[in-house]
């Protein structure tokens, strides 16, 4: 079948997995644009002739989604709808050898650190001067800012260090310069991300420098909200809490995955922290930053987990009352140290435990949302959906936390900051009345 050829290449980037992968796709598209190559993200119009699938290789479900997406694109190519299919990202980094044999329809596979090679295959030159520049795939009022790559931790269940390598911090100047460019382009809110945020600086400066980085970012005029994701609990740099308390534009928000609370599980997971140390840390964090919103992530079904361990997690949630919780089911990942253990919890039982834990959190989330009724919050407007504006408070990050339904007959636009009086609370959302025009 004659392949449909376009006069000018148009590249569609499909991004799977986490926000760190999304930043990589944005950097790739920034480079392509600078080479005068047409580039789009998740192109629904399908008027492109080349696809780059930026994959995730973290856990089973993510790997399955990545492989299905690759197969879909290869099938489109076989039907003459595409000319080239390229694959990059974590799945490719981890399984390139096997995948090359299993899916020959892909034109080329790239690792997580091979941007110049991908560009070369797309007839583009890598432009070092563009460091920090990217084509945002998020709405223009917020962006993710990756402050480091890789991870030096050895969590037993985690394959990320296999795909992203050792921890490499970006210099403070480079992170600040990237943030300034984002703010100049209209970004008002930045989510700071990394594999392990709190390790920042230990490799480059031989000391933790996240607090210094936060001060430097908070000095940027026009940057309204700075949000911290992926903090690690062990050896937590308490000094960042002082910066969070002192600087108005650092959200009173902390995402700190804990993965579990039962000591036998924390030990088996190699989390380098104990139950009591976690409880003390959370108490200290709340004392240092009153009213802080705490988000965490937990794993259900790790090898050897007992029903008592699951009850322990539920008691812990009732005791600590996190604002936001996400639960993953354990995925038995080869080449991780946990892979040597027997994956003894059946898949349905893992799902049941995850559901059980989330049901405990659902009640807590509703109660905490009900406490907000009658109060006024600064809200950033994200979008209009079925005639209603949706936004978030400083206590809600994008895509993973609560949304605020804003009732108003006034015209608002994404990125506006408004004051909203909460009138109704739901398990994971809030509703309220606009009380002032955009500030
Ligand atoms: S800190 Fe996070 S990225 Fe690093 S090994 Fe542990 S779970 Fe994986």
Boltz pocket constraint, residues with backbone or C-beta under 6 A from the ligand:
constraints:
  - pocket:
      binder: B
      contacts: [[A, 151], [A, 152], [A, 153], [A, 154], [A, 155], [A, 158], [A, 159], [A, 160], [A, 161], [A, 195], [A, 196], [A, 232]]
      max_distance: 6.0
